[in-house]
């Protein structure tokens, strides 16, 4: 099944927000709960500790790259 059929952009935005909050607080429980609920709802395997850590790292790296690109685009208009 196409991943687009499983997650909306709003879903991804919520996960990214939770990842930033996990980084700030050191508590990944909200991310774990979100991924677990979505996994259950979409018949996906339940995440393990490494999955959660990886998701948080990937989300934060994506946001950092997005920020860099936005700043570059504004300077290079």
MDAnalysis code that builds the backbone (N, CA, C; Angstrom):
import MDAnalysis as mda
import numpy as np

u = mda.Universe.empty(231, n_residues=77, atom_resindex=np.repeat(np.arange(77), 3), trajectory=True)
u.add_TopologyAttr("name", ["N", "CA", "C"] * 77)
u.add_TopologyAttr("resid", np.arange(1, 78))
u.add_TopologyAttr("resname", ["UNK", "UNK", "UNK", "UNK", "UNK", "UNK", "UNK", "UNK", "UNK", "UNK", "UNK", "UNK", "UNK", "UNK", "UNK", "UNK", "UNK", "UNK", "UNK", "UNK", "UNK", "UNK", "UNK", "UNK", "UNK", "UNK", "UNK", "UNK", "UNK", "UNK", "UNK", "UNK", "UNK", "UNK", "UNK", "UNK", "UNK", "UNK", "UNK", "UNK", "UNK", "UNK", "UNK", "UNK", "UNK", "UNK", "UNK", "UNK", "UNK", "UNK", "UNK", "UNK", "UNK", "UNK", "UNK", "UNK", "UNK", "UNK", "UNK", "UNK", "UNK", "UNK", "UNK", "UNK", "UNK", "UNK", "UNK", "UNK", "UNK", "UNK", "UNK", "UNK", "UNK", "UNK", "UNK", "UNK", "UNK"])
u.atoms.positions = np.array([
    [0.835, -1.179, 0.000],
    [0.000, 0.000, 0.000],
    [0.885, 1.249, 0.000],
    [0.442, 2.240, -0.689],
    [1.164, 3.499, -0.800],
    [1.177, 4.215, 0.556],
    [2.355, 4.679, 1.024],
    [2.408, 5.388, 2.307],
    [1.491, 6.606, 2.361],
    [1.224, 7.227, 1.213],
    [0.324, 8.382, 1.194],
    [-1.080, 7.996, 1.652],
    [-1.432, 6.724, 1.471],
    [-2.749, 6.260, 1.884],
    [-2.827, 6.011, 3.393],
    [-1.695, 5.976, 4.039],
    [-1.669, 5.682, 5.471],
    [-1.516, 6.932, 6.340],
    [-0.867, 7.963, 5.832],
    [-0.606, 9.159, 6.622],
    [-0.930, 10.406, 5.816],
    [-1.571, 11.371, 6.442],
    [-1.825, 12.657, 5.797],
    [-0.685, 13.612, 6.166],
    [-0.629, 14.731, 5.481],
    [0.378, 15.739, 5.834],
    [0.174, 16.237, 7.249],
    [-1.067, 16.323, 7.697],
    [-1.335, 16.733, 9.078],
    [-0.786, 15.708, 10.072],
    [-0.880, 14.438, 9.719],
    [-0.305, 13.394, 10.578],
    [1.196, 13.600, 10.730],
    [1.871, 13.827, 9.588],
    [3.324, 14.017, 9.630],
    [3.683, 15.271, 10.429],
    [2.921, 16.332, 10.248],
    [3.188, 17.569, 10.988],
    [3.071, 17.325, 12.491],
    [2.080, 16.570, 12.890],
    [1.910, 16.272, 14.310],
    [3.098, 15.457, 14.831],
    [3.532, 14.466, 14.066],
    [4.684, 13.670, 14.483],
    [5.930, 14.543, 14.602],
    [6.141, 15.455, 13.654],
    [7.309, 16.325, 13.713],
    [7.258, 17.222, 14.945],
    [6.080, 17.739, 15.269],
    [5.932, 18.561, 16.467],
    [6.249, 17.746, 17.718],
    [5.735, 16.542, 17.789],
    [6.012, 15.675, 18.936],
    [7.502, 15.353, 19.043],
    [8.162, 15.194, 17.901],
    [9.605, 14.906, 17.910],
    [10.385, 16.091, 18.478],
    [9.994, 17.311, 18.118],
    [10.696, 18.482, 18.664],
    [10.454, 18.594, 20.158],
    [9.255, 18.287, 20.592],
    [8.961, 18.322, 22.025],
    [9.730, 17.244, 22.778],
    [9.890, 16.078, 22.162],
    [10.658, 14.994, 22.786],
    [12.117, 15.392, 22.944],
    [12.644, 16.084, 21.934],
    [14.031, 16.535, 22.018],
    [14.200, 17.524, 23.170],
    [13.258, 18.447, 23.305],
    [13.344, 19.463, 24.354],
    [13.159, 18.878, 25.752],
    [12.226, 17.947, 25.880],
    [11.884, 17.429, 27.209],
    [12.664, 16.175, 27.600],
    [13.171, 15.458, 26.590],
    [13.832, 14.184, 26.865],
    [12.851, 13.035, 27.059],
    [11.565, 13.306, 26.870],
    [10.525, 12.291, 27.044],
    [9.935, 11.937, 25.683],
    [10.162, 10.697, 25.242],
    [9.652, 10.282, 23.936],
    [8.299, 9.587, 24.019],
    [7.672, 9.601, 25.176],
    [6.389, 8.918, 25.360],
    [5.312, 9.397, 24.382],
    [5.141, 10.712, 24.171],
    [4.116, 11.136, 23.208],
    [4.388, 10.622, 21.784],
    [5.651, 10.581, 21.388],
    [5.989, 10.043, 20.064],
    [5.659, 8.555, 20.024],
    [6.040, 7.858, 21.060],
    [5.780, 6.416, 21.146],
    [4.270, 6.142, 21.071],
    [3.489, 6.935, 21.799],
    [2.032, 6.748, 21.791],
    [1.450, 7.041, 20.412],
    [1.912, 8.121, 19.783],
    [1.406, 8.494, 18.460],
    [1.690, 7.387, 17.449],
    [2.930, 6.922, 17.417],
    [3.319, 5.889, 16.448],
    [2.581, 4.582, 16.740],
    [2.437, 4.251, 17.996],
    [1.729, 3.027, 18.364],
    [0.268, 3.085, 17.930],
    [-0.398, 4.214, 18.162],
    [-1.799, 4.361, 17.752],
    [-1.944, 4.278, 16.235],
    [-1.054, 4.972, 15.520],
    [-1.133, 4.934, 14.063],
    [-0.794, 3.552, 13.521],
    [0.133, 2.882, 14.146],
    [0.474, 1.526, 13.709],
    [-0.722, 0.600, 13.881],
    [-1.385, 0.706, 15.007],
    [-2.570, -0.116, 15.255],
    [-3.674, 0.219, 14.262],
    [-3.926, 1.513, 14.091],
    [-5.005, 1.969, 13.206],
    [-4.776, 1.564, 11.748],
    [-3.514, 1.518, 11.319],
    [-3.200, 1.223, 9.924],
    [-2.618, -0.173, 9.718],
    [-2.779, -1.040, 10.719],
    [-2.338, -2.443, 10.626],
    [-0.849, -2.551, 10.297],
    [-0.051, -1.739, 10.966],
    [1.400, -1.771, 10.801],
    [2.026, -2.392, 12.048],
    [3.257, -2.891, 11.944],
    [3.909, -3.455, 13.125],
    [4.122, -2.383, 14.193],
    [4.083, -2.803, 15.431],
    [4.325, -1.878, 16.532],
    [5.812, -1.499, 16.575],
    [6.090, -0.252, 16.906],
    [7.476, 0.216, 16.931],
    [8.226, -0.328, 18.143],
    [9.539, -0.455, 17.983],
    [10.377, -0.787, 19.126],
    [11.157, 0.473, 19.525],
    [11.991, 0.377, 20.544],
    [12.733, 1.548, 21.028],
    [13.603, 2.170, 19.939],
    [14.245, 1.325, 19.138],
    [15.090, 1.845, 18.060],
    [14.274, 2.574, 17.007],
    [13.075, 2.072, 16.726],
    [12.203, 2.738, 15.756],
    [11.854, 4.150, 16.216],
    [11.531, 4.294, 17.485],
    [11.145, 5.598, 18.027],
    [12.331, 6.553, 17.984],
    [13.476, 6.079, 18.415],
    [14.682, 6.916, 18.398],
    [14.995, 7.352, 16.966],
    [14.911, 6.425, 16.029],
    [15.186, 6.728, 14.626],
    [14.186, 7.739, 14.071],
    [12.900, 7.563, 14.356],
    [11.880, 8.495, 13.876],
    [12.126, 9.917, 14.383],
    [12.475, 10.027, 15.646],
    [12.746, 11.343, 16.213],
    [13.956, 11.971, 15.533],
    [15.027, 11.213, 15.394],
    [16.234, 11.732, 14.738],
    [15.954, 12.154, 13.301],
    [15.228, 11.329, 12.561],
    [14.914, 11.638, 11.166],
    [14.033, 12.876, 11.048],
    [13.051, 12.981, 11.909],
    [12.162, 14.151, 11.866],
    [12.945, 15.422, 12.150],
    [13.821, 15.387, 13.139],
    [14.612, 16.567, 13.486],
    [15.585, 16.931, 12.365],
    [16.206, 15.940, 11.753],
    [17.113, 16.208, 10.636],
    [16.353, 16.808, 9.455],
    [15.163, 16.312, 9.193],
    [14.358, 16.854, 8.108],
    [14.024, 18.317, 8.373],
    [13.622, 18.617, 9.605],
    [13.269, 19.994, 9.942],
    [14.477, 20.922, 9.859],
    [15.635, 20.437, 10.279],
    [16.846, 21.259, 10.169],
    [17.175, 21.547, 8.713],
    [17.065, 20.537, 7.871],
    [17.338, 20.734, 6.440],
    [16.302, 21.672, 5.817],
    [15.057, 21.527, 6.206],
    [14.016, 22.427, 5.721],
    [14.343, 23.869, 6.103],
    [14.775, 24.073, 7.330],
    [15.141, 25.404, 7.811],
    [16.308, 25.967, 7.009],
    [17.334, 25.166, 6.791],
    [18.487, 25.603, 5.992],
    [18.057, 26.004, 4.578],
    [17.229, 25.185, 3.961],
    [16.767, 25.473, 2.598],
    [15.945, 26.754, 2.558],
    [15.095, 26.944, 3.536],
    [14.276, 28.152, 3.571],
    [15.145, 29.400, 3.691],
    [16.102, 29.359, 4.586],
    [17.001, 30.511, 4.769],
    [17.801, 30.763, 3.502],
    [18.348, 29.714, 2.892],
    [19.092, 29.861, 1.638],
    [18.215, 30.481, 0.547],
    [16.983, 29.998, 0.464],
    [16.074, 30.534, -0.560],
    [15.773, 32.014, -0.331],
    [15.662, 32.414, 0.898],
    [15.361, 33.819, 1.184],
    [16.549, 34.709, 0.854],
    [17.750, 34.236, 1.125],
    [18.941, 35.021, 0.816],
    [19.262, 35.069, -0.675],
    [18.858, 34.035, -1.396],
    [19.213, 33.909, -2.810],
    [18.050, 34.182, -3.744],
    [17.199, 35.089, -3.379],
    [16.050, 35.438, -4.242],
    [16.516, 36.136, -5.473],
])
